[in-house]
Amino acid sequence: MEAIVLAGGKAERMGDLTGGLPKSLVEVGGKPLLAWQIGRLRNAGVERVIVSCAAGQEDDFAPALDGLGVEIACAGEPERLGRGGGIRFAAGSRRENGDVFALNGDELVDVDFTGLLDRHRASGALATVTVAQPPSQFGQVDLTDEDVVTGFHEVSRVPYWVNCGIYVLSAEALARFPEKGDHETTIFPELAGEGSLRAFRHTGLWLTVNTPKELRRADDHVTRHPEWLA
């Protein structure tokens, strides 16, 4: 089993905290951020991870991710191809022809990769998307039709499902990805219209790491939860 990880983020909102490194290699809990997701992929049977990065950054990723129990291959994009284009470009470095995981490299997510793969294969879908209900940033105001405020209450999670950016993709789906651009506005709507796109519901941890505050949250989480270190 192989996985493709998108790791070409510029970390523009991280300031000096990156030390000039790609965002996926910023240290969280004593390891590169991406190392945590690779460890979970390894535990789900992934033996080879293809890192989609910017051309010229290959020498940053290879040594930083060495010794994680999987083979690391880097696919340096000659230009910015977008998320869909990045996945398709990295797929050109695959050695296998079957299903492949694809995910972002700048997040902490405790998704059940084994369960995701099992659901995908059992459904016969061409692609399966992990969805979640993230914590709400806002409280809810209750109104009548006449705009009278009747109350306030906190909302722990948004009441709808959003795309986590973690997928299982068949070879047929990969072949239809754009060479440049975003798959979520091209191939995914097509697959949905054909009835060949499925969802896998994730109710656990999902931490994006785009800002210094989110970096501190991620570091605090792995420090407080040693099971991530296993």
Steps between C-alpha positions, in 0.01 A plus 500: 500500500620848412397851607535841338549796734459861388780696666563801281351759737696826531421562870446870430299549821753322722759777498846413631377186678577283198870583502486501121365143485188389311195512727468121514846475655445748784566327831201383704566301816863447404427367149420649160124557475475263205672221695190454717274426205761275341511298822124448485520403134774249581283343769226458237732307270642775280854415393580790267413870527536738206544859617375762255718806562641797314795429272823558692355393837560128453822515703307652792244220520711189439732529804233647730269202443765229503461213748119504521460142379378586150671581174490873424494624141482869406325639194617858453249705299673707230225761548203539731243255369221538756381221726349284229795553270741427786333168575503400133865604458605304811304197375751481217753374758282207612617139479157349565188514286225460760336728751705778660453728800530875436509765772638833615831511682431796730238349731461271799211261436436172682289358218462123489691436176426128511128565540512759223662254259258222595200728444634609163555147376171368633304776327658456159544878473763658276589742779415536869520831685547533876252748646477657843301749708767740632461700821295814455676832551177683576202480732147488364243777535136386498262732314129512424368586153465859627870508600430488873798343678376215717826354623866415457676167520834350417534263207772241552524394134365631174177319402625392158777283354813646339779348295806406712726471196575132567409259222530153361528517123475223243730494199202598282429807714868602497510481122219757486667753732595832337861560403463843656234636732271374774335159498218614728358726229565267207517122538318471836177663377515268198541194719219616726272541199583145394428360845859374535616725786453390862560657841666366815389678817774601744403615849843518664786747499556736208751779559613716210834679547510829313572761768724533808193445723410177319862387521491544879174304519650214300815493711294504820283214374782258425665594831184422695421184302802270505311241295595712199863419581450124464 
